[in-house]
Amino acid sequence: MKSILGKIRRAVIDYHMIRPEETVCVGVSGGKDSMLLLKAMVLYSKFSPTPFHVHAISLDLGFKNTDYESMRDFCSELGVPLTIKKTKIGAIVFEHRQEKNPCALCSNLKRGALHNLALELGSHTVALGHHADDLLETYLLSLLFEGRMHTFQPVTFLDRKQVTVIRPMIYIREKEIIYETNKQHIPVLKSNCPADGNTKRAEMKQLVKDLQAKIPDCDERMIHAVRTMVDQQHRNNHLLNNI
């Protein structure tokens, strides 16, 4: 975990992610990314130069046969409170709306529900498990399907709700997460989403793999290029906010 914690500390400091004594709500889906993030944030909180508290939050999307016991046990072992909110997001996306591309609507609904849940708990900061590979895949989705050069920021302030979304794993590669999750024996919940593995994001992941087969290490160079763009945008936003 030393490398993971070092990169999280670097991201938190580089992007001023955490304020003293605040409660950071870690969005936990049960997947490897969010489960590792939760453990890492709990460990980091013990030596962080900026003291903070951790609260795990999760959404029950209403999919059948979803068992949260391993998540509850994991949070209990970490000594962190867990709040799971029941929603009808699954039914809205797959039954009522029957979207051909359900991920966009589902993501929007989940984001709103997570932000509201954090506010209900008295927190204004939500940490998500997006990592460096997600940064690149989001950029490719935007470039190829929307015709614009865009991806998520390490820190996003939502003015309407007064919520700050942070992504402490921005410097971490997915292969590192897979390795550490297995090494630490972190439980991972099986996804019951009907669209799991059959999404545009999965296509972007495969596209990067295909490019790597022809151009070794191109993924590292692409991530570096996208991160450079993100850092420039972050600096520009910081300058604008201080004018």
Residue pairs with C-beta under 8 A, 6 or more apart in sequence:
1 39
1 40
1 43
1 180
1 184
3 176
4 36
4 40
4 172
4 176
4 177
4 180
5 40
5 43
5 44
7 169
7 171
7 172
8 40
8 41
8 44
8 168
8 169
8 171
8 172
9 44
9 48
10 171
11 17
11 154
11 167
11 168
11 169
11 170
11 171
12 18
12 44
12 48
12 50
12 166
12 168
14 154
15 154
15 155
15 166
15 170
15 234
16 155
17 125
17 127
17 154
17 155
17 166
17 168
18 24
18 48
18 50
18 52
18 125
18 166
19 50
19 52
19 125
20 50
20 51
20 52
21 51
21 52
21 53
22 52
22 53
22 123
22 124
22 125
23 52
23 53
23 54
23 55
23 121
23 122
23 123
23 125
24 41
24 52
24 53
24 54
24 55
24 123
24 125
24 126
24 127
24 166
25 55
25 56
25 57
25 114
25 117
25 118
25 121
25 123
25 125
25 126
25 127
26 34
26 37
26 38
26 41
26 54
26 55
26 56
26 57
26 126
26 127
27 34
27 57
27 58
27 114
27 126
27 127
27 128
27 129
28 34
28 35
28 37
28 38
28 56
28 57
28 58
28 71
28 82
29 58
29 59
29 129
29 189
30 58
30 68
30 70
30 71
30 188
30 189
30 191
31 129
31 188
31 189
31 191
32 177
32 178
32 181
32 186
32 188
33 129
33 130
33 131
33 134
33 169
33 174
33 177
34 128
34 129
35 71
35 74
35 181
35 186
35 187
35 188
36 129
36 169
36 177
36 180
36 181
36 184
36 186
37 127
37 128
37 129
37 168
37 169
38 54
38 56
38 74
38 75
38 78
38 80
39 74
39 78
39 184
39 186
40 168
40 169
41 54
41 127
41 168
42 54
42 78
42 79
42 80
44 168
45 51
45 52
45 53
45 54
54 80
55 80
55 81
55 82
55 83
55 121
55 123
56 71
56 75
56 80
56 81
56 82
56 83
57 82
57 83
57 84
57 85
57 114
57 117
57 118
57 121
57 126
58 68
58 71
58 82
58 83
58 84
58 85
59 84
59 85
59 87
59 89
59 110
59 113
59 114
59 117
60 66
60 68
60 84
60 85
60 86
60 87
61 87
61 89
61 90
61 106
61 110
61 193
62 86
62 87
62 88
62 89
62 90
62 91
63 90
63 192
63 193
64 192
65 192
66 189
66 192
67 189
68 84
68 189
70 187
70 189
71 82
71 84
71 187
71 189
72 82
73 187
74 186
74 187
75 81
75 82
83 117
83 121
85 113
85 117
87 109
87 113
89 106
89 109
89 110
89 113
90 193
92 105
92 109
93 99
93 102
93 105
93 106
93 109
94 102
94 194
97 105
99 105
101 200
102 194
102 195
103 195
103 199
103 200
103 201
106 195
114 126
115 126
115 158
115 161
115 163
115 165
116 161
118 124
118 125
118 126
118 163
119 161
119 163
124 162
124 163
124 164
125 163
125 164
125 165
125 166
126 163
126 164
126 165
126 166
127 165
127 166
127 167
127 168
128 165
128 166
128 167
129 167
129 169
130 138
130 152
130 167
130 169
130 170
131 169
131 170
131 172
131 173
131 174
131 177
132 169
132 170
132 171
132 172
132 173
132 174
132 223
132 227
133 173
133 174
133 205
133 208
133 219
133 223
134 152
134 174
135 151
135 152
135 170
135 223
135 226
135 227
135 230
136 151
136 208
136 219
136 222
136 223
136 226
137 201
137 204
137 205
137 208
138 150
138 151
138 152
138 201
139 149
139 150
139 151
139 226
140 204
140 207
140 208
141 200
141 201
141 204
142 148
142 149
142 150
142 151
143 149
143 150
144 204
145 200
149 229
151 226
151 229
151 230
152 167
153 167
153 230
153 233
153 234
153 237
154 166
154 167
154 170
154 230
154 234
155 164
155 165
155 166
155 167
155 234
156 164
156 165
157 163
157 164
157 165
158 164
158 165
169 177
170 227
173 223
180 186
181 188
208 219
208 222
211 218
211 219
212 218
212 219
